[in-house]
Amino acid sequence: MKLNNLTHTWGDDLDILLVGPGGQQALVWSDAGGGDPGFPVDVTVTLDNDAAAPLPDGTPIVSGTYQPANYEAAVDGFPAPAPAPGTSASLLNFNGTSPNGAWSLYIVDDAASDTGTLAGGWELNITTDTCAAGSISGTIIYGNPIGNPVPPRFVKNVSVASTVGAPPVGPVVTG
């Protein structure tokens, strides 16, 4: 998955949860980053289980490709409509499940004084063994702005249509 043009006043406070159409999930970013300055500014981050290294902990996050990471031992809380998250950061949680249906990305800040944006939206890269006819859609959901203690709102919808025998196109979960 890819986060495009992420800016936040303190990346170590971010928790990002990806939820698949069957309710499967991965807490792909939790309390990663930090350092001084500890804020990502207009970074594009690809999260891939096969990346060389996990999201850093204790140093600022710069644009690049990282393994998802959860550095918080406690279970993070997300406001409704997000489900209660588990603690696994692995994108392998989606292997063997149907990609068809709504995908949701939830972003919260676990400290009340920070703000941020995901100006370029997000992308999924879904690879399947066979491609069945149908469509895939997802929704970006985040606070207004990230970290503001108001209910999340729907920000952007993404969708993919495919035909039998054709490769998936459009927002495509890597791992």
C-alpha positions as CSV (number, residue, x, y, z in Angstrom):
1,M,0.0,0.0,0.0
2,K,1.1,3.5,-0.6
3,L,0.5,6.8,1.2
4,N,1.0,9.8,-1.0
5,N,2.1,13.2,0.2
6,L,1.7,12.6,4.0
7,T,2.4,15.5,6.3
8,H,2.0,15.5,10.0
9,T,3.3,17.5,13.0
10,W,4.5,14.3,14.8
11,G,4.6,11.0,12.8
12,D,5.2,9.0,16.0
13,D,1.6,9.7,17.0
14,L,0.1,8.3,13.9
15,D,-1.8,5.0,13.8
16,I,-2.9,3.7,10.4
17,L,-5.3,0.7,10.0
18,L,-6.0,-1.0,6.7
19,V,-9.2,-3.1,6.6
20,G,-10.2,-5.4,3.8
21,P,-13.6,-6.2,2.6
22,G,-14.0,-9.3,4.8
23,G,-13.0,-7.4,7.9
24,Q,-9.3,-8.7,7.8
25,Q,-6.9,-6.0,8.9
26,A,-3.4,-4.8,9.4
27,L,-2.2,-2.0,11.7
28,V,0.4,-0.9,9.1
29,W,1.8,2.1,11.0
30,S,1.7,2.6,14.7
31,D,3.9,5.0,16.6
32,A,6.7,4.9,13.9
33,G,9.0,7.8,13.4
34,G,10.1,10.3,15.9
35,G,13.5,12.0,16.4
36,D,14.0,15.7,16.0
37,P,12.4,16.9,13.9
38,G,9.9,14.0,14.2
39,F,7.5,15.0,11.5
40,P,7.1,13.7,8.0
41,V,6.6,16.6,5.5
42,D,5.0,15.7,2.1
43,V,6.5,12.1,2.2
44,T,5.3,9.3,0.0
45,V,5.6,6.0,1.8
46,T,5.1,2.5,0.3
47,L,4.4,-0.2,2.8
48,D,5.5,-3.7,1.6
49,N,6.3,-6.8,3.7
50,D,9.2,-7.5,1.3
51,A,10.9,-4.2,1.9
52,A,14.4,-4.2,3.2
53,A,13.6,-2.5,6.6
54,P,10.6,-1.6,8.7
55,L,9.3,1.9,9.2
56,P,11.9,3.5,11.5
57,D,11.3,4.1,15.2
58,G,13.0,7.0,16.8
59,T,14.1,8.7,13.6
60,P,12.1,10.9,11.1
61,I,10.3,9.1,8.3
62,V,11.4,10.1,4.8
63,S,9.9,9.0,1.5
64,G,10.7,5.4,0.7
65,T,9.6,1.8,0.9
66,Y,9.3,0.1,4.3
67,Q,7.8,-2.9,6.0
68,P,4.7,-2.0,8.0
69,A,5.5,-1.6,11.7
70,N,3.6,-1.4,15.0
71,Y,5.8,-0.1,17.9
72,E,3.0,0.1,20.5
73,A,2.4,-3.0,22.6
74,A,-1.0,-1.8,23.7
75,V,-4.0,-2.0,21.4
76,D,-4.6,1.3,19.7
77,G,-8.1,2.8,19.8
78,F,-9.8,4.1,16.7
79,P,-13.1,6.0,16.7
80,A,-16.2,4.5,14.9
81,P,-16.7,3.5,12.2
82,A,-13.3,1.8,12.4
83,P,-13.3,-1.7,13.9
84,A,-11.2,-2.5,17.0
85,P,-7.8,-3.1,15.6
86,G,-5.5,-6.0,16.4
87,T,-1.8,-5.6,16.8
88,S,-0.5,-7.3,13.6
89,A,1.1,-5.0,11.1
90,S,1.6,-7.6,8.4
91,L,0.0,-7.3,5.0
92,L,0.0,-11.1,4.8
93,N,-3.2,-10.9,6.9
94,F,-4.9,-10.3,3.5
95,N,-3.4,-13.4,1.7
96,G,-6.0,-16.0,0.7
97,T,-8.9,-13.6,1.1
98,S,-11.2,-12.1,-1.6
99,P,-10.1,-8.6,-2.7
100,N,-13.6,-7.8,-3.9
101,G,-15.5,-5.2,-1.9
102,A,-14.8,-2.1,0.1
103,W,-11.3,-1.4,1.5
104,S,-11.0,1.2,4.2
105,L,-8.0,3.1,5.6
106,Y,-8.3,4.6,9.0
107,I,-5.8,7.2,10.3
108,V,-5.8,8.6,13.8
109,D,-3.5,10.6,15.9
110,D,-3.1,9.3,19.5
111,A,-2.2,12.8,20.7
112,A,-4.7,15.6,20.6
113,S,-2.4,18.5,19.7
114,D,-1.2,17.4,16.3
115,T,-2.5,17.9,12.7
116,G,-1.7,16.5,9.3
117,T,-2.9,15.7,5.8
118,L,-2.7,12.9,3.3
119,A,-2.9,15.2,0.3
120,G,-2.2,12.7,-2.4
121,G,-4.5,9.9,-1.1
122,W,-3.6,6.2,-0.9
123,E,-3.2,3.3,-3.2
124,L,-3.4,-0.5,-2.9
125,N,-1.5,-2.9,-5.1
126,I,-3.5,-6.2,-5.1
127,T,-2.0,-9.2,-6.7
128,T,-4.2,-12.2,-7.3
129,D,-3.5,-15.7,-8.7
130,T,-6.5,-15.4,-11.0
131,C,-8.6,-12.4,-11.8
132,A,-12.3,-12.9,-11.5
133,A,-14.8,-10.4,-12.9
134,G,-16.0,-7.8,-10.4
135,S,-14.9,-4.6,-8.8
136,I,-12.9,-3.5,-5.8
137,S,-13.5,-0.2,-4.0
138,G,-12.1,1.5,-0.9
139,T,-12.5,4.6,1.2
140,I,-10.0,6.9,2.8
141,I,-11.3,7.8,6.3
142,Y,-9.4,10.1,8.6
143,G,-10.0,12.7,11.3
144,N,-10.7,16.3,10.3
145,P,-7.7,16.9,10.3
146,I,-5.7,13.9,11.4
147,G,-5.6,14.1,15.2
148,N,-8.6,16.4,15.6
149,P,-10.9,14.7,18.1
150,V,-13.9,14.7,15.8
151,P,-15.6,11.8,14.2
152,P,-13.8,10.5,11.1
153,R,-15.2,11.5,7.7
154,F,-15.2,10.0,4.3
155,V,-12.6,11.7,2.1
156,K,-12.0,9.8,-1.1
157,N,-13.3,6.7,-2.8
158,V,-11.2,4.5,-5.0
159,S,-12.4,1.7,-7.1
160,V,-11.1,-1.0,-9.5
161,A,-12.9,-2.9,-12.1
162,S,-11.6,-6.1,-13.7
163,T,-12.6,-8.6,-16.3
164,V,-12.1,-12.4,-16.4
165,G,-8.5,-13.2,-17.4
166,A,-7.3,-9.6,-17.2
167,P,-4.8,-8.3,-14.6
168,P,-6.1,-6.1,-11.9
169,V,-5.9,-2.4,-12.7
170,G,-6.1,0.8,-10.7
171,P,-5.5,1.1,-6.9
172,V,-3.7,-2.0,-6.5
173,V,-2.1,-4.6,-1.1
174,T,1.6,-5.5,-1.7
175,G,3.2,-8.2,0.3
